[in-house]
Amino acid sequence: MNGADVQVWSFVTAGLMFIVGLYAIVFMENLIKKVIGVMLIGDAVNLVLITSGFKPGGIVPIIGEELYNNASGLFQGFADQAAYSLPFALVLTNIVIGASTLAVLLGLTIKLYQRYNSLSVTTIFKEDES
Amino acid sequence: MNSELIPLMVVFPLIAAILLNLMHGKQRAVRIFGTVAMIVVLAVPLLTAYGSHLFGAHPVDDALPASKIVIPEINLAIEYSFAFLQKALVFLLAVIATFVVVSHTSNEKRVSGVYLSMIMLSIAAVSAVVMVNDIFNMFVFIEIATISQAAIVIAHGGADAYKAAFKYLVFGGIAGGSILFGIALLLGTYGVLNISDLHQAIGGSVGDPVVLTAVALLVIGWLFESGIFPFHSIKSNLYSAAKPDVAALLQTETKLMLVAIGIILLRLFGGYSNMTAVMLGLSIATMVFGAVMAMMQTDFRRLLAYSAVSQAGLVGVGISLGTAAGIAAGIFHAINDAIAMSLLFITVYFIYERAKTSDLTKLGGLLSKAPRLAFLQIIGILAVSGIPPFNAYQSEFRIIESTVAAGYPELGVLVILGTILTFVALMKGFYLTFLREETTVMALEKVRISNALPKVTLAALVILCLACIGIGLFPMPFYDRIADVALNVMVGW
């Protein structure tokens, strides 16, 4: 599988993860599964970002000391070869946000379980629908 | 006046949030620091000069001399812009948040550092969304706002609060994922995140399917953050599960985000008529559904929650028209409605605190006990309903005017009908609470509601009342400057 194929399949996988996550949120009965759905959506987006920064045959986007000292003129060659680094920074931020959301969601799930002795959406949200 | 203070509007509340969290349990320290922090939060937007602030990068078009590294002409910094609109929105948020914080520190026996910390976090997040000129930072602070708003509601405790917060976070996950997905597609297509750069890169045409997908995904995020249909019930659930004073803050934050994200969408894709048509259609649906749902409620908090959602729809109508007049009227109404709705939520907060219920089937006969509160509430109702000479009249009139000018007179009729429905719903709440005879439940439970309002509550209500009347009588100095902002939103389309 060459680099371009990897990129295409990564996008396809991300799309599938997004759809599965959405399905879990909308149709799954169990609160934990809904939480997993939310996380799947976040991970799908992370995969899209990582894939968009991926460059087939690219190099790590860090200008080392050796490269800097030996370079003549501008770093155009390096810029052409290096992977795009910005998406990786975005992914790191999104992972932190995802972890915070997950912590609050799991905390709420525990509270709701303690109150209703169930993780079933039908049981917990029954009063709201009536 | 110093534009170097711009980042303080975000950085200070963030630091205050961390410190308040650390102080949790130390009652005196939390009380004093919470109050001092709010004074700073109030003062900073007033002391800050207009301008923009770049974080950790270079000014636009400025290459670093004597360097081998190519600095592109695009600006890679995180950028905050601060002008009249940002000043008005951030200051409004600070005023409402101050009431919530001071009310907590002065009325509660045990103050919570974590609770105040979450309020600070939400102030920082919403202020950043209002000022930011970078779509990724917009996403980050939208997520922080979502988590902190859910946490503020959770602090109220009880099953309803937990359920509302859970739903809010789950749907927030979908909306956040959509926004970031959209950002990833834009980044992949244009390679930039700065909104001004994106505006130039898009260059007045939206035709690429990838960009169209990004537009759709970003609009989903806007719908959620603004509480616009189909997410209206999530927001109204959140408001009604929160304490009414907190709901005042939440609805203010929602309207600020509606305006801020709405303007960003218009700057990026304003000329794409399908996008504005979808936004307009869903805003109309929210305005109508919200007003109808408000009529059907038997709980005053839920009634106000749906009214707030309906008014958000009205703001959305103005902004989605995409004309300078519509955008200006929408922004103006967001500010006016946030003030008037806060006034109403705070009057209900007082009733809820004393009666321990906001159930309209149980309330009644409060006019003789608390005529001052009744007077202040009726001012809020008249203001929200767009009755002259109060502030929302000025903005609702301008929204109707701009719908007609945009060639949708029938939409103007719908706006009038929505306003009438809101008025009837709010008057129903007022009648059942104040005008009808005291109910048996109220008499049996010996609810002690007196005319003597706590000083903090009274001060907040009087300030909001004066703002409603002041802006209603003298709208032009305010509106003219908003109209100037609106003129620049659609530049390039």
Contacts between the chains, C-beta under 8 A, distances in Angstrom:
chain1	res1	chain2	res2	distance
A	18	B	177	7.1
A	18	B	181	7.4
A	21	B	177	7.6
A	22	B	174	6.9
A	25	B	170	5.9
A	25	B	173	7.5
A	25	B	174	6.4
A	31	B	166	7.4
A	34	B	170	5.8
A	35	B	170	7.6
A	37	B	170	7.9
A	37	B	173	7.9
A	38	B	169	7.5
A	38	B	170	5.7
A	38	B	173	3.5
A	38	B	174	7.5
A	38	B	177	8.0
A	39	B	173	7.9
A	41	B	173	5.9
A	41	B	174	6.3
A	41	B	177	3.9
A	42	B	173	6.7
A	42	B	176	7.5
A	42	B	177	5.9
A	44	B	177	7.1
A	44	B	181	7.8
A	45	B	177	5.1
A	45	B	180	4.5
A	45	B	181	5.1
A	45	B	184	6.5
A	48	B	181	6.3
A	48	B	184	4.7
A	48	B	185	7.8
A	49	B	180	7.5
A	49	B	184	4.8
A	49	B	187	7.7
A	52	B	184	5.8
A	52	B	187	6.4
A	52	B	188	4.1
A	63	B	69	7.4
A	68	B	68	7.1
A	71	B	68	6.1
A	73	B	68	7.3
A	74	B	68	6.2
A	74	B	69	7.9
A	74	B	70	5.3
A	75	B	68	6.2
A	75	B	69	6.4
A	75	B	70	6.6
A	76	B	70	7.3
A	79	B	70	6.9
A	84	B	191	7.6
A	86	B	187	7.0
A	86	B	193	7.5
A	87	B	184	7.2
A	87	B	187	6.6
A	90	B	136	5.8
A	90	B	180	7.7
A	90	B	183	7.7
A	90	B	184	7.7
A	90	B	187	7.7
A	93	B	136	7.7
A	93	B	140	5.9
A	94	B	180	6.2
A	97	B	140	6.8
A	97	B	143	4.6
A	97	B	144	7.6
A	97	B	147	7.9
A	97	B	176	7.5
A	100	B	147	5.7
A	101	B	143	7.3
A	101	B	146	7.9
A	101	B	147	6.1
A	101	B	169	6.1
A	101	B	172	7.5
A	101	B	173	6.3
A	101	B	176	7.9
A	104	B	147	6.0
A	104	B	150	6.3
A	104	B	151	6.7
A	104	B	154	7.8
A	104	B	165	7.8
A	104	B	169	6.2
A	105	B	166	6.9
A	105	B	169	5.4
A	105	B	170	7.2
A	108	B	154	7.0
A	108	B	162	5.4
A	108	B	165	5.9
A	108	B	166	4.7
A	108	B	169	7.3
A	109	B	166	7.4
A	111	B	162	5.1
A	112	B	159	7.4
A	112	B	162	5.5
A	112	B	163	7.0
A	112	B	166	6.7
A	115	B	159	5.4
A	115	B	162	7.4
A	116	B	159	7.8
A	124	B	163	6.7
A	125	B	163	6.4
A	128	B	163	6.8
A	128	B	237	7.8
